[in-house]
Amino acid sequence: MKPKAVKPAPAAEPAKSVDPMEWVGREIKGLRKAKNLSLQQVAEICGKSIGFLSQVERGKSTPSISDLHQIAEALGVQISWFFPQGGTVEPSDGGVVVRKARRRRLAFASGISDFLLSPNLEGPLELLFSTMEPGSDSGHDTYEHVGHEAGVVLKGTLELWIGAQHFTLDEGDSFSFASSTPHRYRNPGSTATELIWVVTPPSY
């Protein structure tokens, strides 16, 4: 009698990655509830609609950078609260090195992705690598916060509004300004823009 063939076990499905903005929505909702705030209260504080905030919390809408700044301010935190955690830190990195594969990433609706290059946000500054898809921007409205920021364009073109001033920067150009001055930025080109930001004190 032939032995009964053993059916091979199905291959394990690869783990699904968590969408960064779904993470952000959950973090916003969890923090709001922990502070015992209703959607209506947060909406009134940050000047957004209840429907928009509800969609953000459920991962159905993606906030712009200025939206997220306003939501974070309404909840009494910095944007860093919403950053997805990176992979496990190697003990040999000692809180000094950030491996490329372990960068924490925050993606925005318009096509901007910010990667945290600093090991943490406990020091006096933060270092970011930002990629901007063609036409992407920080939001139609300017925003401001405490501190100072500077950067250098590594690739592509960057339009920068600082108060009443307007600049167009190309590869190799750099900038520095007080973060308390209303500002916004966009990629006006047809190719991706890459840049490094330094912000002090950390505001992400």
N, C-alpha and C positions, 0 to 999 in steps of 0.2 A: 504494500500500500504506500503510495506516494505521500511524503509529508506535505501537510497543508502549507501552501505558500503564505508567507507573512507579508502583509501589506505594509510597505514602507510608511513611516510616519510623515505627515505633511511637513514641508519645510516651514520653519518659523518665519512669519512675516516680519520685515524690518520695522523697527520702531518708527512711528510717525513723528516728525519734528513738529514742535509747537510753533504756530504762527506768532511772531513777535507781538503783533497788535492784539491777538487774543489774550496773550499774557498781560499786556498793558490794561485791557478792559477788565480782566479779573482783578488785577491789583488795584485799579481805581475803585471798583465796587467793594472790594474787601476793606480798603482804607476808609471809604465813605461810611460803610456800616460800622466799622470800629469806632468812628468818631460820632456815631449816632446822628448822621445827617441824612436827610431825604434828598432825592433827586431834585426836588423843587428848590430846596435850600442851596444846594451846590450850583444849580442853574442860575439862581438869582445872584449869587456871589460872583460867578465868573462870566455872567452875561451871555450864557448859551441857553438853547432851548432844552426842555426836559426830554423831548424826543431824540435830539441829537446825543445827549449824554447817555440815554438809555441804549441807543444803538452802539455807542462807543463801548459801554460796559459789556455788551453782548458780542463784541467783535464784529459788528455789522457795518460800522463806519470807522474810518481811520482819521484821527485828528491831525491837523497840521502842527508844526512846531509851536506856533503862537497859541493854538488851541490848548496844547498840552501844558505850556507854561501857565496859562490861565487856570486850567483845571488843577494843576499842582499847587499853585498859589492859593486857590480856594480851599484846598485840603491841607494847607500848611506844610507842604513838603517841597523838596527840590525834585526836578524831573528824574534824578538818579533813582528815586524810589521805584520807578516803573521799569528800569532797565532789566531785561531778562538776564539771569545769571549765566555766566560762561561755563565751560567745562571745568572739571576738577583741576585745581592748581597743583602743579608739580611741587613737591616739597623743596626741591633744589632751586626753585625760582625765588623762594624766600621773600615774597611780597615785593619783589623788585622788578621781575621780568614778566611781560605778558606775551605768551606765545600766540602767533597769528591765528591758529586754529581755536584759541580760547578767548578771543576778543568778544566782549559783550556788544550786541548790536541792537539798535533801535531804528526801525524803518518807518517812514512817514508817507502819507497818502500821495503827495505830489511826486515822489520818486527820489527822495533823499534818504540815504542810509548813513547813520553815524555809528562808528565803531570806537569804543572806549579803549584807548591805548594805555591809560594809567592803570596800575595794578588795583587801585582803589580810589575813593574820593575823600580820603581822610586827610590828605595833605593840603597845601595852599593853592594847588592848581590842578586842572584836568587837561589831558591831552586827547584829542579826537582826530580820527581819520574819517573824512566825509566824502561820499560819492554822491553826485547829483546827476540824475538823468536829464536829457535835453528838455528844457522848458520847466523843470522843477523849481520850486521856490519855498521859502520859509513861511509863506502865507501872505495874503493880500494886505494885512494890517501889520504895522510895525510893532515891535515889542521891546521892552527894556527890563533890566534887572541890575542888581548891585554888582559892581566889579569892573573888570577890564578884560578885553579879549584881543587876540592877535592871530594872524594866520598867514599861510603862504599857499599860493595856487600851484599845484604840482602838474596839473594837466587841464586843458580846456580853458573856458572863459567864465568869469564870475562878475555879475552885476551886484553892486553893494550900495545901499542907501543908508547913510548915517546922518540923521537929522535932515537938514535941507540939502545935504551934499549927495551927489550921485557919482559913482565911479564904475569904470569897466576895467577889470584886471585880467591879464593873460598869464600864461605859464611863467612862473618865476617871480611874479609880482607878489608883494606882501602888504599887510595892513595891520593897523592897531588902532583901537578906539575904546572910549569909556562905554561900558555896557549900559550905563544909565541913560545914554543918548538913544532915542528911538531908532531902531534899525531893522532892516530886512534885507534879503538877498535872493538871487535867482541865477539859474544857468540859462543864458539867452541863446546859447549855441546849439548846433545840431549833433554834437558829440558829448559824451559824459565829461563832467568836471570832477576833478579830485583835488582835495585840499586838506591841509592840516590846520586844526584850531588849537589854540592854547587859551584857556579861560581861567581867570582867578578872581575871587575864590570859585571853586567848583559850583556850577549852577545846574548841572545835569544830574 
